[in-house]
Amino acid sequence: MRLFVGLGNPGAKYARNRHNIGFMALDRIAEDHGFGPWRAKFQGQVSEGRLGLEKVLLLKPETYMNLSGNSVSAAAQFYKIGPEDVIVFHDELDLAPGKCRFKTGGGHAGHNGLRSIHAQFSDKYHRVRMGIGHPGHKDAVSHYVLHDFPKADQDWLDDLLRGISDGAKPLAEGHTGKFMNAVALRTAPPRSSKTAGKPEQEPAPKPDAKPEPEPEPDSRSAIQKLVDKFK
């Protein structure tokens, strides 16, 4: 069994915040793959379903971000799920908007949700890091992550969430390469072999035809011309 955890803050006030992109990813997976209804459990909202051959529990902690580990630990202990079967979806300041990376273990880089999971559960779990960009200054981070995505970000955000949902099945089955390929097909589709808008090249001009040689001047006298005419 796999445990997919999306990080965010509960309530309509935070629903479209950058910090809630983890919730958004799980909502898209649940909708696209026919998961069961969300219900309250483990200090959060859970939904159950299958992705390929794997049974998967989706968990959105409702403890607020800085206590996410309490919810993750409770669900993992109840189902006896080890960190190797836990995948956490979260916002990532150090990635450009729309970028996605898969990572196992490592530090929390100051992310309060990850910090709590490290403390209450483990630091050996897997992560899907979803880039939201950085505001440019450390003091602006809190304001930035707790504000909604602007309308200008909706296209790349939708592509990223669709790509994550497309790759959810191979991700659950442990095929991280296939998962990343599915994301890339949405966020960076291959370009056509023909460059769009490039005018067709005109055929090379044919070389000019070789000019006919000019006739030699006639140096015969009038009498000689007359004699030659009656030969």
C-alpha positions as CSV (number, residue, x, y, z in Angstrom):
1,M,0.0,0.0,0.0
2,R,1.2,3.5,-0.8
3,L,0.5,6.7,1.1
4,F,0.4,9.8,-1.0
5,V,0.5,13.0,1.2
6,G,-0.3,16.4,-0.2
7,L,0.8,19.4,2.0
8,G,-1.3,22.5,2.5
9,N,-3.5,24.4,4.9
10,P,-7.1,23.6,5.5
11,G,-10.1,25.9,4.7
12,A,-11.3,28.0,1.7
13,K,-9.1,30.9,2.7
14,Y,-6.0,28.9,1.7
15,A,-7.4,26.7,-1.0
16,R,-5.7,28.5,-4.0
17,N,-2.5,29.5,-2.1
18,R,0.9,28.5,-3.6
19,H,1.5,26.6,-0.3
20,N,-1.5,24.4,-1.1
21,I,-0.2,23.0,-4.4
22,G,0.2,19.6,-2.7
23,F,-3.5,19.5,-1.9
24,M,-4.3,20.5,-5.5
25,A,-2.2,17.6,-6.8
26,L,-4.0,15.0,-4.7
27,D,-7.4,16.5,-5.7
28,R,-6.5,16.1,-9.3
29,I,-5.4,12.5,-8.8
30,A,-8.5,11.6,-6.9
31,E,-10.8,13.1,-9.6
32,D,-9.0,11.7,-12.6
33,H,-8.6,8.1,-11.2
34,G,-11.9,7.6,-9.6
35,F,-10.9,7.5,-5.9
36,G,-13.5,7.3,-3.2
37,P,-15.1,10.3,-1.4
38,W,-12.9,12.3,1.0
39,R,-13.6,11.6,4.7
40,A,-12.1,12.9,7.9
41,K,-9.4,10.6,9.5
42,F,-5.9,10.9,10.9
43,Q,-6.3,14.6,11.6
44,G,-6.9,15.1,7.9
45,Q,-8.9,14.2,4.9
46,V,-8.4,10.8,3.2
47,S,-9.5,9.1,0.0
48,E,-8.8,5.5,-1.0
49,G,-8.4,4.0,-4.5
50,R,-6.1,2.1,-6.8
51,L,-3.4,3.1,-9.2
52,G,-2.5,0.2,-11.4
53,L,-1.7,-2.8,-9.1
54,E,-1.2,-0.6,-6.0
55,K,-3.8,0.3,-3.4
56,V,-3.2,4.0,-2.5
57,L,-4.3,6.2,0.4
58,L,-4.4,9.9,-0.3
59,L,-4.0,12.1,2.7
60,K,-4.4,15.9,3.1
61,P,-3.4,16.8,6.7
62,E,-5.7,19.4,8.3
63,T,-3.3,20.2,11.2
64,Y,-2.0,23.3,9.4
65,M,1.3,23.1,7.6
66,N,3.7,23.1,10.6
67,L,2.0,20.1,12.3
68,S,1.7,17.9,9.1
69,G,3.9,15.2,10.6
70,N,1.2,14.4,13.2
71,S,-1.3,13.4,10.6
72,V,1.3,11.5,8.4
73,S,2.6,9.6,11.4
74,A,-0.9,8.6,12.5
75,A,-1.9,7.3,9.0
76,A,1.5,5.5,8.5
77,Q,1.3,3.7,11.9
78,F,-2.3,2.7,11.4
79,Y,-1.6,1.0,8.1
80,K,1.9,-0.1,9.0
81,I,3.4,1.9,6.1
82,G,7.1,2.5,6.1
83,P,8.8,5.7,4.7
84,E,9.7,3.8,1.5
85,D,6.0,3.7,0.6
86,V,5.3,7.3,1.5
87,I,5.3,10.0,-1.2
88,V,4.9,13.7,-0.2
89,F,3.7,16.3,-2.7
90,H,4.8,19.8,-1.8
91,D,5.6,23.3,-3.0
92,E,9.3,24.0,-3.8
93,L,10.7,27.6,-3.7
94,D,14.0,26.5,-5.2
95,L,12.5,25.3,-8.5
96,A,11.2,27.5,-11.2
97,P,7.4,27.7,-11.6
98,G,6.1,24.5,-13.3
99,K,9.2,22.5,-12.8
100,C,8.9,19.1,-11.0
101,R,11.5,16.9,-9.4
102,F,11.4,13.6,-7.6
103,K,13.6,13.1,-4.5
104,T,14.2,10.6,-1.7
105,G,15.4,11.7,1.7
106,G,17.5,14.7,2.4
107,G,16.9,17.9,4.4
108,H,13.7,19.9,4.7
109,A,15.2,23.2,3.4
110,G,13.1,25.2,5.9
111,H,9.8,23.9,4.7
112,N,7.6,23.7,7.8
113,G,5.5,20.8,6.5
114,L,8.6,18.7,5.7
115,R,10.2,19.8,9.0
116,S,7.2,18.4,10.9
117,I,7.2,15.1,9.0
118,H,11.0,14.8,9.7
119,A,10.4,15.2,13.4
120,Q,7.2,13.1,13.8
121,F,7.8,10.4,11.2
122,S,11.0,10.0,9.2
123,D,13.3,11.8,6.7
124,K,13.6,8.8,4.4
125,Y,10.3,9.2,2.5
126,H,10.0,10.2,-1.2
127,R,9.0,13.6,-2.4
128,V,7.5,15.2,-5.5
129,R,8.8,18.7,-5.4
130,M,6.6,21.2,-7.4
131,G,8.3,24.4,-8.3
132,I,6.5,27.7,-7.5
133,G,9.5,30.0,-7.8
134,H,11.1,32.3,-5.2
135,P,10.0,35.9,-4.4
136,G,13.6,37.0,-4.4
137,H,14.1,37.8,-0.8
138,K,13.8,35.6,2.4
139,D,11.6,38.1,4.2
140,A,9.0,37.9,1.4
141,V,8.6,34.1,1.5
142,S,5.8,33.8,4.0
143,H,3.7,36.4,2.2
144,Y,4.5,34.8,-1.2
145,V,3.5,31.2,-0.3
146,L,0.4,32.2,1.5
147,H,-1.1,34.1,-1.4
148,D,-3.1,32.7,-4.3
149,F,-1.6,31.8,-7.7
150,P,-2.2,34.7,-10.0
151,K,-4.3,34.2,-13.2
152,A,-1.1,34.4,-15.2
153,D,0.1,31.1,-13.6
154,Q,-3.0,29.1,-14.4
155,D,-1.7,27.6,-17.6
156,W,1.5,26.2,-16.3
157,L,-0.2,25.2,-13.0
158,D,-2.8,23.2,-14.9
159,D,-0.2,21.5,-17.1
160,L,1.8,20.5,-14.0
161,L,-1.2,19.1,-12.1
162,R,-2.3,17.2,-15.2
163,G,1.1,15.8,-15.7
164,I,1.3,14.6,-12.1
165,S,-2.0,12.9,-12.5
166,D,-1.0,11.3,-15.8
167,G,2.1,9.8,-14.1
168,A,0.4,8.8,-10.8
169,K,0.0,5.1,-11.8
170,P,3.7,4.5,-12.6
171,L,4.7,6.6,-9.6
172,A,2.6,4.3,-7.3
173,E,4.2,1.3,-9.0
174,G,7.7,2.6,-8.3
175,H,8.5,3.7,-11.9
176,T,9.8,7.2,-11.2
177,G,11.3,7.6,-14.7
178,K,7.9,7.0,-16.3
179,F,6.3,9.4,-13.9
180,M,8.8,12.1,-14.8
181,N,8.2,11.4,-18.5
182,A,4.5,11.8,-18.0
183,V,5.0,15.2,-16.3
184,A,7.4,16.3,-19.0
185,L,4.9,15.5,-21.8
186,R,2.5,18.0,-20.2
187,T,4.9,20.7,-19.1
188,A,7.5,20.5,-21.9
189,P,6.0,18.7,-24.9
190,P,8.4,17.8,-27.7
191,R,8.6,20.3,-30.5
192,S,7.6,19.6,-34.0
193,S,10.5,18.7,-36.4
194,K,9.4,21.7,-38.5
195,T,10.0,25.1,-37.1
196,A,6.7,26.8,-36.7
197,G,6.3,29.9,-38.9
198,K,9.5,29.4,-40.8
199,P,8.9,30.2,-44.5
200,E,9.7,27.6,-47.1
201,Q,12.9,28.1,-48.9
202,E,12.6,29.1,-52.6
203,P,14.3,26.7,-55.0
204,A,17.8,27.8,-56.0
205,P,17.7,29.6,-59.4
206,K,18.8,27.6,-62.4
207,P,22.0,28.8,-64.0
208,D,21.5,30.9,-67.0
209,A,21.5,29.1,-70.4
210,K,24.8,29.2,-72.3
211,P,24.5,31.9,-74.8
212,E,24.6,31.0,-78.5
213,P,28.0,32.0,-80.1
214,E,27.8,35.1,-82.3
215,P,28.2,34.4,-86.1
216,E,31.7,35.2,-87.6
217,P,31.6,38.4,-89.7
218,D,31.4,37.7,-93.5
219,S,34.6,39.0,-95.1
220,R,33.8,37.9,-98.7
221,S,33.5,40.4,-101.5
222,A,30.3,41.0,-103.3
223,I,31.6,39.2,-106.4
224,Q,32.7,36.2,-104.3
225,K,29.3,36.1,-102.6
226,L,27.6,36.0,-106.0
227,V,29.9,33.2,-107.2
228,D,29.3,31.2,-104.1
229,K,25.5,31.6,-104.4
230,F,25.5,29.8,-107.8
231,K,27.9,27.0,-106.9
